[in-house]
């Protein structure tokens, strides 16, 4: 059973697990696990690992349009080195501070490889789900795409630059600003293409998007050796943690004015199917089983 099949099995038994966060009495709760082998390339600092691991969970809170409250993390490693552990905690604290949340601790355990599991909690009286997109809505994405893929190409030779790219900003403020107008929303941790397919399934709709307006990060242009590689990094690689959302045409201008993060309209909600430039867009993206 692959990761997607396992998630489907869990979702069938636990309906609350079908969105970026579970919602319990106006609290949103999410958890993530990351491993050195699949998530932290050679050259990733423990500071970046702490930032990125906790940031991934905060990104799920952002995708619900919720206020981020706090986060915790489990830190597992073969040995506990003071410098590495302190750096991890500093990264976790700093990414929380960036979104007005608090890092409040966690647990330690010995593990064969560096592994971390993080949980974030937020609050929202009316969270934005994946299931509200309506035909005719605009499809948009915050920020730029391909940063993490570009970073992977830079590790380990240009580790300083790669680490900087890996330390993304969870879009909590943007999610809050969009919560009044977005009809459906999720983060792009699994890649733009897979996010669109997941939103389409949840909302029982389709998407018609175009490649020309895609906000491809400048670093992708620097590392991609072909147009095909550029598209792969921007559309399928994932791990960018931007918000993919839908908004009614009549509210698009107001949403753009309210959102503190620039966003790009990339297409329109359609009746069925997920296409890019009129052609079917494969449902392919990031998985923990090897990218």
C-alpha positions as a Markdown table, in Angstrom:
| # | Residue | x | y | z |
|---|---|---|---|---|
| 1 | Unk | 0.0 | 0.0 | 0.0 |
| 2 | Unk | 1.5 | 3.4 | -1.0 |
| 3 | Unk | 1.1 | 6.6 | 0.9 |
| 4 | Unk | -1.9 | 7.8 | -1.0 |
| 5 | Unk | -3.7 | 4.5 | -0.5 |
| 6 | Unk | -2.9 | 4.7 | 3.2 |
| 7 | Unk | -4.3 | 8.2 | 3.4 |
| 8 | Unk | -7.4 | 7.2 | 1.7 |
| 9 | Unk | -7.9 | 4.3 | 4.1 |
| 10 | Unk | -7.4 | 6.7 | 7.1 |
| 11 | Unk | -9.8 | 9.3 | 5.6 |
| 12 | Unk | -12.5 | 6.7 | 5.0 |
| 13 | Unk | -12.5 | 5.9 | 8.7 |
| 14 | Unk | -11.7 | 9.4 | 10.0 |
| 15 | Unk | -13.5 | 12.0 | 7.9 |
| 16 | Unk | -12.0 | 14.9 | 10.0 |
| 17 | Unk | -8.6 | 13.9 | 8.6 |
| 18 | Unk | -9.6 | 14.8 | 5.0 |
| 19 | Unk | -8.5 | 18.4 | 5.2 |
| 20 | Unk | -5.2 | 20.1 | 5.9 |
| 21 | Unk | -6.2 | 20.1 | 9.6 |
| 22 | Unk | -8.9 | 18.4 | 11.7 |
| 23 | Unk | -11.4 | 20.8 | 13.2 |
| 24 | Unk | -12.5 | 20.4 | 16.9 |
| 25 | Unk | -14.5 | 23.0 | 18.7 |
| 26 | Unk | -13.0 | 25.9 | 16.7 |
| 27 | Unk | -9.5 | 24.5 | 17.1 |
| 28 | Unk | -7.6 | 23.3 | 14.0 |
| 29 | Unk | -5.0 | 20.6 | 14.7 |
| 30 | Unk | -2.4 | 19.0 | 12.3 |
| 31 | Unk | 0.7 | 16.8 | 12.6 |
| 32 | Unk | 3.6 | 15.9 | 10.3 |
| 33 | Unk | 6.6 | 13.6 | 10.3 |
| 34 | Unk | 9.8 | 14.3 | 8.5 |
| 35 | Unk | 12.9 | 12.1 | 8.1 |
| 36 | Unk | 16.5 | 12.8 | 7.2 |
| 37 | Unk | 16.6 | 10.4 | 4.3 |
| 38 | Unk | 13.5 | 11.8 | 2.5 |
| 39 | Unk | 13.2 | 15.4 | 3.7 |
| 40 | Unk | 16.5 | 16.8 | 4.7 |
| 41 | Unk | 19.2 | 16.7 | 2.0 |
| 42 | Unk | 22.9 | 16.6 | 2.9 |
| 43 | Unk | 23.8 | 20.1 | 4.0 |
| 44 | Unk | 20.5 | 20.9 | 5.7 |
| 45 | Unk | 21.3 | 22.6 | 9.0 |
| 46 | Unk | 19.4 | 21.6 | 12.2 |
| 47 | Unk | 18.2 | 25.3 | 12.3 |
| 48 | Unk | 16.6 | 24.9 | 8.9 |
| 49 | Unk | 15.2 | 21.5 | 9.8 |
| 50 | Unk | 13.5 | 22.9 | 12.9 |
| 51 | Unk | 12.1 | 25.8 | 10.9 |
| 52 | Unk | 11.0 | 23.7 | 8.0 |
| 53 | Unk | 9.5 | 20.9 | 10.1 |
| 54 | Unk | 7.4 | 23.2 | 12.3 |
| 55 | Unk | 6.7 | 25.4 | 9.3 |
| 56 | Unk | 5.1 | 22.5 | 7.5 |
| 57 | Unk | 2.5 | 22.1 | 10.2 |
| 58 | Unk | 1.9 | 25.8 | 10.5 |
| 59 | Unk | 1.3 | 25.8 | 6.7 |
| 60 | Unk | -1.6 | 23.4 | 7.3 |
| 61 | Unk | -3.0 | 25.8 | 9.8 |
| 62 | Unk | -2.6 | 28.6 | 7.2 |
| 63 | Unk | -4.5 | 26.5 | 4.6 |
| 64 | Unk | -7.6 | 26.5 | 6.9 |
| 65 | Unk | -7.6 | 30.3 | 7.2 |
| 66 | Unk | -6.9 | 29.9 | 10.9 |
| 67 | Unk | -4.9 | 31.9 | 13.4 |
| 68 | Unk | -1.8 | 29.9 | 14.5 |
| 69 | Unk | -1.6 | 29.4 | 18.2 |
| 70 | Unk | 1.3 | 27.0 | 19.1 |
| 71 | Unk | 3.4 | 24.1 | 17.9 |
| 72 | Unk | 5.3 | 21.2 | 19.5 |
| 73 | Unk | 7.9 | 18.8 | 18.0 |
| 74 | Unk | 9.4 | 15.3 | 18.6 |
| 75 | Unk | 13.1 | 15.3 | 18.0 |
| 76 | Unk | 14.6 | 11.8 | 17.4 |
| 77 | Unk | 18.3 | 11.3 | 16.6 |
| 78 | Unk | 21.1 | 8.7 | 17.1 |
| 79 | Unk | 22.7 | 11.0 | 19.6 |
| 80 | Unk | 21.8 | 14.3 | 21.2 |
| 81 | Unk | 24.4 | 16.9 | 20.2 |
| 82 | Unk | 23.9 | 20.2 | 22.1 |
| 83 | Unk | 24.6 | 22.4 | 19.1 |
| 84 | Unk | 22.3 | 20.6 | 16.8 |
| 85 | Unk | 19.5 | 20.3 | 19.3 |
| 86 | Unk | 19.7 | 24.0 | 20.2 |
| 87 | Unk | 19.8 | 25.0 | 16.5 |
| 88 | Unk | 16.7 | 22.9 | 15.9 |
| 89 | Unk | 14.8 | 24.6 | 18.7 |
| 90 | Unk | 15.9 | 28.0 | 17.5 |
| 91 | Unk | 14.6 | 27.3 | 14.1 |
| 92 | Unk | 11.3 | 26.1 | 15.5 |
| 93 | Unk | 10.9 | 29.1 | 17.7 |
| 94 | Unk | 11.8 | 31.6 | 14.9 |
| 95 | Unk | 9.3 | 30.2 | 12.4 |
| 96 | Unk | 6.6 | 30.3 | 15.1 |
| 97 | Unk | 7.5 | 33.9 | 16.0 |
| 98 | Unk | 7.2 | 34.8 | 12.3 |
| 99 | Unk | 3.5 | 33.9 | 12.3 |
| 100 | Unk | 2.7 | 35.1 | 15.9 |
| 101 | Unk | 2.6 | 31.6 | 17.3 |
| 102 | Unk | 4.6 | 30.0 | 20.1 |
| 103 | Unk | 6.8 | 27.0 | 20.1 |
| 104 | Unk | 6.1 | 25.3 | 23.4 |
| 105 | Unk | 8.3 | 22.2 | 23.5 |
| 106 | Unk | 7.8 | 18.5 | 22.6 |
| 107 | Unk | 9.7 | 15.3 | 23.3 |
| 108 | Unk | 13.1 | 13.7 | 22.7 |
| 109 | Unk | 13.9 | 10.1 | 21.6 |
| 110 | Unk | 16.8 | 8.1 | 20.2 |
| 111 | Unk | 16.3 | 7.1 | 16.6 |
| 112 | Unk | 18.4 | 5.4 | 13.9 |
| 113 | Unk | 18.1 | 8.5 | 11.7 |
| 114 | Unk | 17.3 | 12.1 | 12.4 |
| 115 | Unk | 13.5 | 12.2 | 12.5 |
| 116 | Unk | 11.0 | 14.8 | 13.7 |
| 117 | Unk | 7.3 | 14.9 | 14.2 |
| 118 | Unk | 5.5 | 18.2 | 14.6 |
| 119 | Unk | 2.1 | 19.3 | 15.7 |
| 120 | Unk | 0.5 | 22.7 | 15.3 |
| 121 | Unk | -2.7 | 24.1 | 16.7 |
| 122 | Unk | -4.7 | 27.1 | 15.5 |
| 123 | Unk | -8.1 | 28.7 | 16.0 |
| 124 | Unk | -10.9 | 29.5 | 13.5 |
| 125 | Unk | -14.6 | 29.9 | 13.9 |
| 126 | Unk | -15.1 | 29.3 | 10.2 |
| 127 | Unk | -12.2 | 27.4 | 8.7 |
| 128 | Unk | -11.8 | 27.2 | 4.9 |
| 129 | Unk | -12.2 | 23.6 | 3.7 |
| 130 | Unk | -11.1 | 22.0 | 0.5 |
| 131 | Unk | -14.7 | 21.3 | -0.5 |
| 132 | Unk | -16.3 | 24.6 | -1.4 |
| 133 | Unk | -14.9 | 25.5 | -4.9 |
| 134 | Unk | -17.7 | 26.4 | -7.4 |
| 135 | Unk | -17.7 | 26.4 | -11.1 |
| 136 | Unk | -16.6 | 29.8 | -12.4 |
| 137 | Unk | -14.5 | 30.7 | -9.3 |
| 138 | Unk | -10.9 | 31.9 | -10.0 |
| 139 | Unk | -8.1 | 29.6 | -9.1 |
| 140 | Unk | -5.1 | 31.3 | -7.5 |
| 141 | Unk | -1.8 | 30.5 | -5.8 |
| 142 | Unk | 0.2 | 32.7 | -3.4 |
| 143 | Unk | 3.9 | 33.5 | -3.7 |
| 144 | Unk | 6.1 | 31.5 | -6.1 |
| 145 | Unk | 6.5 | 27.9 | -7.1 |
| 146 | Unk | 9.6 | 25.7 | -7.3 |
| 147 | Unk | 11.7 | 27.1 | -4.4 |
| 148 | Unk | 12.2 | 23.7 | -2.7 |
| 149 | Unk | 13.0 | 21.9 | -6.0 |
| 150 | Unk | 15.6 | 24.6 | -6.8 |
| 151 | Unk | 17.0 | 24.2 | -3.3 |
| 152 | Unk | 17.4 | 20.5 | -3.7 |
| 153 | Unk | 19.4 | 21.2 | -6.9 |
| 154 | Unk | 21.7 | 23.5 | -4.9 |
| 155 | Unk | 22.4 | 21.0 | -2.0 |
| 156 | Unk | 25.1 | 20.3 | -0.9 |
| 157 | Unk | 27.4 | 22.5 | -3.1 |
| 158 | Unk | 25.7 | 25.8 | -2.3 |
| 159 | Unk | 24.3 | 24.8 | 1.1 |
| 160 | Unk | 24.0 | 28.4 | 2.4 |
| 161 | Unk | 21.7 | 29.4 | -0.4 |
| 162 | Unk | 19.8 | 26.1 | -0.4 |
| 163 | Unk | 19.1 | 26.4 | 3.3 |
| 164 | Unk | 17.8 | 29.9 | 2.8 |
| 165 | Unk | 15.4 | 28.7 | 0.2 |
| 166 | Unk | 14.2 | 25.8 | 2.4 |
| 167 | Unk | 13.2 | 28.3 | 5.2 |
| 168 | Unk | 9.8 | 29.2 | 3.7 |
| 169 | Unk | 7.3 | 31.6 | 5.3 |
| 170 | Unk | 4.1 | 29.7 | 6.4 |
| 171 | Unk | 1.2 | 31.8 | 4.8 |
| 172 | Unk | -0.8 | 32.2 | 8.0 |
| 173 | Unk | -1.4 | 35.9 | 7.5 |
| 174 | Unk | -2.4 | 35.3 | 3.9 |
| 175 | Unk | -4.7 | 32.5 | 4.9 |
| 176 | Unk | -6.4 | 34.7 | 7.5 |
| 177 | Unk | -6.9 | 37.5 | 5.0 |
| 178 | Unk | -8.3 | 35.1 | 2.4 |
| 179 | Unk | -10.7 | 33.3 | 4.9 |
| 180 | Unk | -13.5 | 35.7 | 4.2 |
| 181 | Unk | -13.5 | 35.2 | 0.4 |
| 182 | Unk | -11.8 | 31.8 | -0.4 |
| 183 | Unk | -14.3 | 29.1 | -1.2 |
| 184 | Unk | -11.7 | 26.3 | -1.0 |
| 185 | Unk | -8.1 | 26.2 | 0.0 |
| 186 | Unk | -5.1 | 24.0 | 0.8 |
| 187 | Unk | -1.4 | 24.2 | 0.8 |
| 188 | Unk | 0.9 | 23.1 | -2.0 |
| 189 | Unk | 3.1 | 20.7 | 0.0 |
| 190 | Unk | 2.4 | 17.9 | -2.5 |
| 191 | Unk | 2.9 | 20.1 | -5.5 |
| 192 | Unk | 0.5 | 22.3 | -7.5 |
| 193 | Unk | -0.8 | 19.5 | -9.8 |
| 194 | Unk | -1.6 | 17.1 | -6.9 |
| 195 | Unk | -3.2 | 20.0 | -4.9 |
| 196 | Unk | -5.5 | 20.8 | -7.8 |
| 197 | Unk | -6.5 | 17.1 | -8.1 |
| 198 | Unk | -7.2 | 16.9 | -4.3 |
| 199 | Unk | -9.3 | 20.1 | -4.4 |
| 200 | Unk | -11.2 | 18.8 | -7.4 |
| 201 | Unk | -12.0 | 15.6 | -5.7 |
| 202 | Unk | -13.1 | 17.3 | -2.5 |
| 203 | Unk | -15.2 | 19.9 | -4.3 |
| 204 | Unk | -16.5 | 17.6 | -7.0 |
| 205 | Unk | -15.4 | 20.0 | -9.7 |
| 206 | Unk | -12.6 | 20.5 | -12.3 |
| 207 | Unk | -9.9 | 23.1 | -12.9 |
| 208 | Unk | -8.7 | 24.6 | -16.2 |
| 209 | Unk | -5.3 | 26.3 | -15.5 |
| 210 | Unk | -2.7 | 27.9 | -17.8 |
| 211 | Unk | 1.1 | 27.6 | -17.6 |
| 212 | Unk | 1.9 | 31.1 | -18.8 |
| 213 | Unk | 0.8 | 32.9 | -15.6 |
| 214 | Unk | 2.5 | 30.4 | -13.2 |
| 215 | Unk | 4.6 | 32.3 | -10.7 |
| 216 | Unk | 7.8 | 30.3 | -11.1 |
| 217 | Unk | 10.5 | 31.3 | -8.6 |
| 218 | Unk | 13.6 | 33.0 | -10.1 |
| 219 | Unk | 15.8 | 30.3 | -8.6 |
| 220 | Unk | 14.1 | 27.7 | -10.8 |
| 221 | Unk | 15.1 | 29.7 | -13.9 |
| 222 | Unk | 18.7 | 29.6 | -12.6 |
| 223 | Unk | 18.9 | 25.8 | -12.0 |
| 224 | Unk | 16.5 | 24.3 | -14.6 |
| 225 | Unk | 18.3 | 23.1 | -17.7 |
| 226 | Unk | 15.2 | 22.8 | -19.9 |
| 227 | Unk | 11.6 | 23.9 | -20.1 |
| 228 | Unk | 10.5 | 20.4 | -19.1 |
| 229 | Unk | 12.6 | 20.6 | -15.9 |
| 230 | Unk | 11.3 | 24.1 | -15.2 |
| 231 | Unk | 7.7 | 22.8 | -15.4 |
| 232 | Unk | 8.5 | 19.7 | -13.3 |
| 233 | Unk | 9.9 | 21.8 | -10.4 |
| 234 | Unk | 7.1 | 24.4 | -10.5 |
| 235 | Unk | 4.1 | 22.1 | -11.1 |
| 236 | Unk | 4.9 | 18.6 | -9.7 |
| 237 | Unk | 7.9 | 18.7 | -7.3 |
| 238 | Unk | 6.0 | 20.2 | -4.3 |
| 239 | Unk | 7.2 | 21.2 | -0.8 |
| 240 | Unk | 6.7 | 24.9 | -1.6 |
| 241 | Unk | 4.0 | 25.4 | 1.1 |
| 242 | Unk | 2.1 | 28.1 | -0.8 |
| 243 | Unk | -1.7 | 28.4 | -0.7 |
| 244 | Unk | -3.8 | 27.1 | -3.6 |
| 245 | Unk | -7.3 | 28.5 | -3.4 |
| 246 | Unk | -10.5 | 29.4 | -5.2 |
| 247 | Unk | -12.4 | 32.7 | -4.9 |
| 248 | Unk | -15.5 | 34.1 | -6.6 |
| 249 | Unk | -14.7 | 36.4 | -9.5 |
| 250 | Unk | -16.7 | 39.2 | -7.9 |
| 251 | Unk | -14.5 | 39.0 | -4.8 |
| 252 | Unk | -11.1 | 38.6 | -6.5 |
| 253 | Unk | -10.1 | 42.3 | -6.4 |
| 254 | Unk | -11.0 | 42.7 | -2.7 |
| 255 | Unk | -9.1 | 39.5 | -1.9 |
| 256 | Unk | -6.1 | 40.8 | -3.7 |
| 257 | Unk | -6.2 | 44.0 | -1.7 |
| 258 | Unk | -6.7 | 42.3 | 1.6 |
| 259 | Unk | -4.0 | 39.6 | 1.2 |
| 260 | Unk | -0.5 | 40.6 | 2.5 |
| 261 | Unk | 1.2 | 38.1 | 0.2 |
| 262 | Unk | 0.9 | 38.6 | -3.6 |
| 263 | Unk | -1.0 | 35.9 | -5.4 |
| 264 | Unk | -1.5 | 34.9 | -9.0 |
| 265 | Unk | -4.6 | 33.8 | -10.8 |
| 266 | Unk | -3.8 | 30.7 | -12.8 |
| 267 | Unk | -7.2 | 29.6 | -14.1 |
| 268 | Unk | -10.8 | 28.9 | -13.5 |
| 269 | Unk | -12.9 | 26.2 | -11.7 |
| 270 | Unk | -14.6 | 24.1 | -14.4 |
| 271 | Unk | -17.2 | 21.4 | -14.3 |
| 272 | Unk | -14.8 | 18.4 | -14.4 |
| 273 | Unk | -11.3 | 17.3 | -15.2 |
| 274 | Unk | -8.0 | 19.0 | -14.3 |
| 275 | Unk | -6.2 | 20.5 | -17.3 |
| 276 | Unk | -3.2 | 22.8 | -18.0 |
| 277 | Unk | -3.2 | 24.6 | -21.4 |
| 278 | Unk | -6.1 | 22.5 | -22.4 |
| 279 | Unk | -4.4 | 19.1 | -21.8 |
| 280 | Unk | -4.9 | 16.7 | -18.9 |
| 281 | Unk | -2.6 | 17.5 | -16.0 |
| 282 | Unk | -1.2 | 14.3 | -14.4 |
| 283 | Unk | -2.0 | 13.8 | -10.8 |
| 284 | Unk | 1.6 | 13.5 | -9.8 |
| 285 | Unk | 3.6 | 15.2 | -7.0 |
| 286 | Unk | 5.6 | 14.8 | -3.8 |
| 287 | Unk | 5.5 | 11.6 | -1.8 |
| 288 | Unk | 7.5 | 10.6 | 1.3 |
| 289 | Unk | 8.5 | 7.4 | -0.4 |
| 290 | Unk | 11.2 | 9.1 | -2.4 |
| 291 | Unk | 9.9 | 12.4 | -3.7 |
